[in-house]
Amino acid sequence: MLRCELKDVYGQKVVMPRILSLQVDVDEGVPADALYALFPYTPTAELCEITMYDGDAPIFIGVIDEEEHICERNGTYLKVSARSLAAHLLDNEAMPCEYDHPSLSLMVERYAKPFGVTLGSESDEVFFGEQSVTKGTSCWKALKTFCIACYLTPPRVSSTGVLYPKGLEHSRVTVFGEDGVRYTRLREVKKRCEEISAVHVKATNGGAYSFPIHNTSAKERGVRRERYLNAVLTESPMKCADAMIKNSDSRSYAVYLRCEGCLLGAEGNRAVIDDPVLGDSDELYISAVHYRMKGDGAYSNITLKRRSF
């Protein structure tokens, strides 16, 4: 059972007795998750925070961007628009600084922890190089730049404010089909135009693009899209090229499902599909959850993408 608890600018909690409509959008490609909710009107002071619970477990913690009081013939309503705690990282400018061999713990301490975002990893990677945080750089961009340099992937902040420096985790499993979460619609999309067949790497100053990294699977299927990577200033040129290919593979394939009920909190889970037409697939993960609830109806639109191994 979903319920919402609001907080006003004086720190007072307001428990909303009923949710009239709800929209929550969680997507790994968007740093901050979004929530839009409509409640019966309740007199309150100015609102600033919202926490949504599934039972006793918080599944969304965020800041209220807008509130509206709506008066109509059939009732009076309170409407709020909110974003998860990653909104603070997007909205705040990072202090300009030059870093020499910065560590993950240092970057989190400066750019995430002050806004209530905690670290969901025991890793404390050090980037053996320089990172420049220039005037106008957001806290999110400073963290993203560091994580891409260290892990070759952008970070992810969960709906409850936990930072995963290597992106979404794939430890839990959600099964879709007769023996798991049932869906009313499935759409499979293949985009050959997104796949990269080879990356040619330049690893040294004055050198040529003489180190090709091939995507064997794409080539065997007739894909011809090549890229050139100048990785002279990169510590791991071949890993960067490999990451480019893996990212292109991820973008080239998706499965879209519509499921009844709420699947918020499942983002990042490994996904297994048991479909009588498409067959079985277990090399996927949940990259996005779009939840909609109005009246007595509720459903989740799910996006599945290929996992990188």
N, C-alpha and C positions, 0 to 999 in steps of 0.2 A: 504494500500500500504506500503510494507516494504522498508525502506531506512536505509543506514548506514552512520554514521559520525565517522571519525577517528581523533585521536589527535596525533601529533608528540611530540618528547621530548622537543620541545621549546614551547609547549602549543598552537601551531597553529592547527586549525580545518581543516580537509579535508573532504568535502562532496563528497561521491562517487556517480556519476550520474547513475550508473547501477550496479545491482548485477547479475553476470552471473550464479553462482551456490551458494547454501547455504545449510548448514547442521547445525542444532541446536539440541543438546541432553540435555534434562532436566529430571532428575530422582531423586526421593527422596532418593534413596540408594547411590547416588554419591554426595559428598558435593559441588563440583563446577560444574556448567553447562558448556558445551563446545559448541563452535561455530567455523565453518570452512567456509570461504567465498572466492569466486573468483571474482575479478573485472577486468575491462580493466585497463591496466597499467596507473598510474598517478605518475609523478615524485614527490617524497616527501622526507622529512628528515626521520630519523628513527622513526618508529611508536611505540606507547606504549599503547594506549587505544582505545576502540571501544564502540560506543553506537548504538544500533539498535532500530529504531522507527517503530511502526505501526500507521501510520498517524502522530499525534503529541505526542503520548504517548510512552515513552521509555519502551521497553520490555526486553532488554538485555543490561547490562552495565558490561564491562569486561576489562581485561588486555590482551594485545597481547603477546602471548608466542613466536610465530614465524612469520616471514614474508618472502615471497619468491618472487623474480622477475623471471618470466618465459618468455623466448623468443622462439617463434616457427614460422614456416612459415606462419601460419594463424593468427598470432597476438602476442601481448605482454601483459602479465597479471601480476596482483598482487594477491598473495594468502596469506591469514592471518589465523592463528590458535589462538584462544583466549579462556580464561576461565572467568567465572563470578567473582565478587569480593571475593567470598569465597576462591579463589585461594590464596589470601594474607594470609588467616588464615591457610591454609595448608602449605604454603611455609615458613612462619616465625616461628621461635622458640620462645616460651613464656619464659619470665624471670622466673627462678626458684624461688619458693616462697612457704611458708607454710601458709595456710589460716585457721583461726578459725572462724566459722560461716560466710562464705562469702555470699554476696548478689548478685543477678543477675545484678544489676546496676554496682556494682564494677567490676564484671567479664567482662561485656560489655565495660565499660570504659577502661579497660586495654588491652583487647584482640580483640576487634572488632572495636570500634570507631576510633582508629588511622588509620585504613585502609578504612575508608569511609563506613563501614557497620553500619547501624542504627537499632534500636530496634523497632520491629513492635508490641509491647505489652506494656500495662500499668502495667503489673505485676512487682513486685520487690521482688520476693521470696528470702527468706534467708534459706540457708542450715545449719541446726543446727548440725554441726559436723565439722570435719577437712577435708580439701582437700589439697593434696600435689601436686604441679606442679614441677616435677623433671627436671633435665637437659636433653635436647633433646625432651621435650614435645612440640608439635606444639600448636599454639594458638587455632586451631580448636579442638584439643583433650582436651585442658583445658576447653573450653566452653562445649564440648560434655559431659565430665565427670560431670560437674556441673549440666547440664540439666537432665541427666539421674538420678542423685542423687535426684533432686528436683521434676522432672515431670515424671520420669520413661520412658522417650522417648528422642531420640536424637533431637537436634535442626535442623532447616532448614534455609538456607540463600537463598532468592529468586534470580531470574535472575537479579533483579535490586538492589540487595545489602541490602535487609531488612531481619533482623534476627527474626525468630519466634521460641522462646525457647521451645514451646510445639510441634514443628513439623508443618506440613502443616495444614492450616486452611480449614474448610469445610463449609464456610458460603454461598458461591455462588453455583448455581446449573447449570449444563449443561445437557441438555436432548439429548439423541441419539436415532434416529429413524425417522419415517415419519414426526413427528411434531417438529423435532429439527435438530440436526446435523446429516446428513445422512452419512452412512458408506457403503463402498463397500465390506468389509470383516469383519467377526467376528469370533474369536476363543476363546472358553471357556475352561479353564484348571482347573482341580481339582487334588490336590496333597494330598492324604490321608497321605502320608509318612511325611508330615510336621506338622500334627496336634498332639497336646499333649492332652492326655486324663486326666492326673492328675499330680499335682505337690505336693510333700511331703515336708513340710517346717520344718526346725529346727530353732527355734526362740530364744533359750537360751543356754548358755554354759553348757555343761554337759547333755543337754537334747537330746531327740531323734527326729527323723523326724516324729513327731506325729500329725502334722497339715496338713491334705490333702485338697487340693483345686481341685475340680473336674470340668472337662469340660463335662457337662451333654450331650450336643448335640453330641460331638464326641463319647462318650461312647454308646449312644443310637444307633449310626450308626456303632458300632463294632470296633472303633479305640482303639488300646491298645498301647499307648506310654507314659510311665510315666517318670518323672524327679524328682530329689532330689535337694532341694535348701537350702544351708547353709546361713541363713539370720541373723546370730547372730549380725553382725555389721550393720544391716540395720534398719532404723527407722520404716519402714512400711513393715514388712515381707510379710503379706498377699497381699498387693498391688503389691509387686514385683512378687509374684507367679501369680497373676491375669494378670499382664502385660505379663508374659511369655506365658500364654495361649492365650491372645489376639493377641500377635505377631505371634504365630503359626497359629492361625486362618487366619490372614492376608496373611501369606505366602502360605497357602494351597489352595488359590483360586485366579484366575485372569481371566480377560477378555481382549483380545487384539483386537483393532479395527483399521481399516485403513479408514481414512476420507480424503476427498478432501479438499485442502486449509490449512490455518494456524490456529492452535489451541494453539500457544504459549501464555502463560499467563493464561491458564486454569488449570494448575497444582494445586492440592489442592481442586478444586471444587468438590462438591457432584455430583455424576453422576446418571442419571436415564436412563435406557434402556427400550425401547419399541420395542421388537422384535417379529415377528409373529411366530417364531419357539420356541425360548427359553422362551418367555413370558416377563412379566415385572419384573424389578428389580430396587430398589431404595436404597439399602444398600451399595452402592459403592462410591468410590472417585477416582479422576484422580491422579495416582501416578507418571506417566511419560508421557512426550510428546517428540517424536522424529520427527522433521520436516525436510523435504527434498524438495529442489527446484532446478530445472535445466531446462533451456530453458523455455518453456511455461507450464511445468507441475509442480505441487506442491501437496504434500500430508502430512498428519500427522499420524504417528503410535502412538496409545494411549494405555496405560496400565491402567486398572481399578483394584482396590483391594477393599476388604471389609473394611468398616469403623468400628472402635472400638467405642462402645457406653458406 
